[in-house]
Amino acid sequence: MSTVDKAKNKAEKVAGQAKEKFGEAAGDRGKRDEGRTDKVKSDLKDAGEKVKDAFRH
């Protein structure tokens, strides 16, 4: 996994966490759920990159 991909995935995860917390604080379920979705997408991208790395070696 390239360093750039790792950084992008981490940034997406952090943004998702912030969105989720903001949604919880504001009582906005849509924003909270959107943040959770962003975190899950980031985790899935990380997993996919790890699988690709495993097949490269």
C-alpha positions as CSV (number, residue, x, y, z in Angstrom):
1,M,0.0,0.0,0.0
2,S,1.5,3.3,-0.9
3,T,2.0,6.0,1.6
4,V,-0.4,8.3,-0.3
5,D,-3.2,5.7,-0.2
6,K,-2.6,5.2,3.6
7,A,-2.8,9.0,4.2
8,K,-6.0,9.3,2.1
9,N,-7.6,6.5,3.9
10,K,-6.6,7.9,7.3
11,A,-7.9,11.3,6.3
12,E,-11.2,9.8,5.2
13,K,-11.5,7.9,8.5
14,V,-10.8,11.0,10.6
15,A,-13.3,13.0,8.6
16,G,-15.9,10.3,9.1
17,Q,-15.2,10.3,12.9
18,A,-15.6,14.0,13.0
19,K,-18.8,13.9,11.0
20,E,-20.2,11.2,13.3
21,K,-19.3,13.1,16.5
22,F,-20.8,16.3,15.0
23,G,-24.0,14.4,14.1
24,E,-24.3,12.9,17.6
25,A,-23.7,16.3,19.3
26,A,-26.2,18.1,17.0
27,G,-28.8,15.3,17.1
28,D,-28.5,14.9,13.3
29,R,-28.9,11.2,12.6
30,G,-28.2,11.7,8.9
31,K,-24.8,13.3,9.5
32,R,-24.0,10.7,12.2
33,D,-24.8,7.8,9.8
34,E,-22.9,9.5,7.0
35,G,-19.8,9.7,9.2
36,R,-20.1,6.0,10.1
37,T,-20.4,5.1,6.4
38,D,-17.2,7.1,5.7
39,K,-15.3,5.2,8.4
40,V,-16.5,1.9,7.1
41,K,-15.5,2.8,3.5
42,S,-12.1,3.8,4.7
43,D,-11.6,0.5,6.6
44,L,-12.7,-1.5,3.5
45,K,-10.2,0.4,1.3
46,D,-7.5,-0.4,3.8
47,A,-8.4,-4.1,3.8
48,G,-8.4,-4.1,0.0
49,E,-5.0,-2.5,-0.2
50,K,-3.7,-5.1,2.3
51,V,-5.0,-7.9,0.2
52,K,-3.3,-6.4,-2.9
53,D,-0.1,-6.1,-1.0
54,A,-0.3,-9.7,0.1
55,F,-0.5,-10.9,-3.5
56,R,2.4,-8.7,-4.6
57,H,4.8,-10.5,-2.3
